[in-house]
Amino acid sequence: MKEKISKTNVARLLDKAKVKYELIPYDVDENDLSAIHVAESLGEDIEQVFKTLVLHGEKSGYFVCVIPGEHEIDLKLAAKVSGNKKCDLIPMKELLPLTGYIRGGCSPIGMKKHFPTYIHDSCNDFPYIYVSAGIRGLQIRLAPQDLIKESRAEICTLF
């Protein structure tokens, strides 16, 4: 018998929008919250497992970037696409109060408030990608176009 996975807020928002997705659990390693660990746990290509980063620009304020898990964001490119001269990742202590999510469980869908969102253009290379379902240990598998639509994201180059 299949174990019932409880729905997260992200899943409820996708249900409401009638978006097709799959909830995929994985084993959490508290010492390794990296997307690389998640991809290995899922047995998936790391290029299809995307991480959600929250940044702050000096002009635009907060914004979100979603990139394949093994890559580092190029802060100059992120600043440029978001209309800033410079930007930085937010301090970890700001993540939960700002988004409602913790590190390793941050999803581009369902944050406390919507922030401008940018997704790396490689997402369109795949029929489906993974992003966090809003908690550690659970990923959402969905079509990149659905993620783009639901997170009201712009496609761009971020590394």
C-alpha positions in Angstrom: 0.0 0.0 0.0 1.3 3.4 -0.9 2.0 5.8 1.9 -0.3 8.8 1.9 1.7 12.1 1.4 0.0 15.0 3.1 -0.5 18.0 0.8 1.5 21.1 1.3 0.3 24.6 0.6 2.1 24.5 -2.7 0.1 21.4 -3.7 -3.2 23.0 -2.7 -2.4 26.1 -4.8 -1.6 23.9 -7.8 -4.8 21.9 -7.3 -6.7 25.2 -7.2 -5.1 26.2 -10.5 -5.8 22.8 -12.0 -2.1 22.2 -12.6 -1.0 18.6 -13.1 1.9 17.7 -10.7 3.3 14.8 -8.7 4.5 15.0 -5.1 7.7 13.0 -4.7 9.1 12.3 -1.2 12.8 11.9 -0.6 15.0 11.2 2.5 16.3 14.4 4.1 19.9 14.6 5.2 20.1 17.5 7.7 23.8 17.8 7.0 23.3 18.0 3.2 20.3 20.1 2.1 21.8 20.6 -1.4 19.8 20.0 -4.6 22.6 17.6 -5.6 21.6 15.4 -2.6 17.9 15.7 -3.6 18.6 14.7 -7.2 20.6 11.7 -6.1 17.8 10.7 -3.7 15.3 11.0 -6.5 17.6 9.2 -9.0 17.1 12.2 -11.3 19.3 14.4 -13.5 20.6 17.3 -11.4 19.8 19.6 -14.3 16.1 18.9 -13.7 16.1 19.5 -9.9 15.8 23.3 -9.4 16.6 25.3 -6.3 14.8 28.4 -5.2 17.0 31.4 -4.1 15.7 34.6 -2.6 17.7 37.7 -3.3 17.6 41.4 -2.5 18.4 44.2 -5.0 19.2 47.7 -4.1 16.4 49.1 -6.4 13.8 46.3 -6.7 13.9 44.9 -3.2 13.3 41.2 -2.9 13.1 38.8 -5.8 13.3 35.0 -6.5 15.6 33.1 -8.8 15.1 29.4 -9.7 18.1 27.6 -11.1 19.3 24.0 -11.7 20.6 22.6 -8.4 24.3 22.2 -9.1 24.8 25.7 -10.5 25.7 28.9 -8.7 23.8 32.0 -9.5 25.6 34.8 -11.3 24.8 37.8 -9.1 25.6 40.2 -11.9 23.1 38.5 -14.3 20.5 38.3 -11.5 20.9 42.0 -10.8 20.6 42.9 -14.5 17.4 40.8 -15.2 15.8 42.2 -12.0 16.6 45.8 -12.9 19.3 46.3 -10.2 22.9 47.4 -10.3 23.7 44.8 -7.6 22.0 42.2 -5.5 22.8 39.6 -2.9 21.3 36.4 -1.5 19.3 37.3 1.6 20.7 36.2 5.0 19.4 32.7 6.0 17.7 34.2 9.1 15.4 36.3 6.9 14.1 33.4 4.8 11.4 32.1 7.0 9.9 35.4 8.1 10.0 36.7 4.5 8.8 33.7 2.6 7.2 31.3 5.1 9.7 28.6 4.1 12.9 27.2 5.6 16.2 26.4 3.9 15.9 23.2 2.0 12.1 23.6 1.7 11.7 26.9 -0.2 9.4 26.8 -3.1 8.8 29.5 -5.8 5.0 28.9 -5.3 3.1 30.0 -2.3 5.4 32.4 -0.5 3.9 34.8 2.0 3.8 37.4 -0.8 4.6 37.3 -4.5 8.0 38.5 -5.4 9.3 39.0 -9.0 10.5 35.5 -10.0 13.1 34.5 -12.6 13.6 31.0 -13.8 16.8 29.8 -15.7 16.0 29.2 -19.3 17.3 25.6 -19.2 14.0 24.6 -17.5 12.5 24.5 -21.0 14.9 21.7 -22.1 12.9 19.1 -20.1 9.3 17.8 -20.1 9.3 18.1 -16.3 11.4 19.6 -13.5 11.4 19.4 -9.7 11.1 22.2 -7.2 10.5 22.1 -3.5 7.0 21.3 -2.4 7.5 23.8 0.5 8.9 21.4 3.1 12.1 19.4 3.4 11.7 15.9 2.1 9.1 16.6 -0.6 9.5 17.7 -4.1 7.0 18.7 -6.8 7.4 17.3 -10.3 5.7 19.5 -12.9 6.0 20.8 -16.4 8.2 23.9 -16.6 5.5 25.9 -18.3 3.1 25.3 -15.4 5.8 26.4 -12.9 6.4 29.6 -15.0 2.7 30.3 -15.2 2.0 29.7 -11.5 5.0 31.6 -10.1 4.4 34.3 -12.7 8.1 34.0 -13.7 10.2 35.4 -16.4 12.6 33.1 -18.3 16.2 34.3 -18.4 19.9 33.3 -18.1 21.0 33.3 -14.5 24.5 31.7 -14.6 
